[in-house]
Amino acid sequence: MRVMKDGFVYKLVSSDKAKDIFSLGLFDLYVIHNDDSESLIDSINELNEALEKGNEIGIAVGNINF
């Protein structure tokens, strides 16, 4: 799990799970960048590039209240 600075939560997935999820179209996947930003993965090439760079991959869960 990754909690962003703004309280938004992502469920992190392994590279193998991310590829399965993407190929089956189960959930939207996001690249979690080192600067605490994220971007939607639109293609298998984007997913592979993110994995090669060592970025975390996540599924949006939602906001938490502290």
C-alpha positions, 0 to 999 in steps of 0.5 A: 500500500502507498499513501500519498501526501494528500492522503490518497491510497494506492494498492501496490502490485508486483510486476507480474500481477500488473501485467496480468491486471493490465492484459485482462483489463481488470483495473486501471493501473497507475505509475507512482513516481518518485515525486509523489505524483501518479499517472494512468497507464494507457498502454503495455509499453507504458507499463513495461517502461515504468517497470524497467525504471523501477517505478511502483505500480498501483491500483487506486483505492481512495482517500483516507481521513486522518 
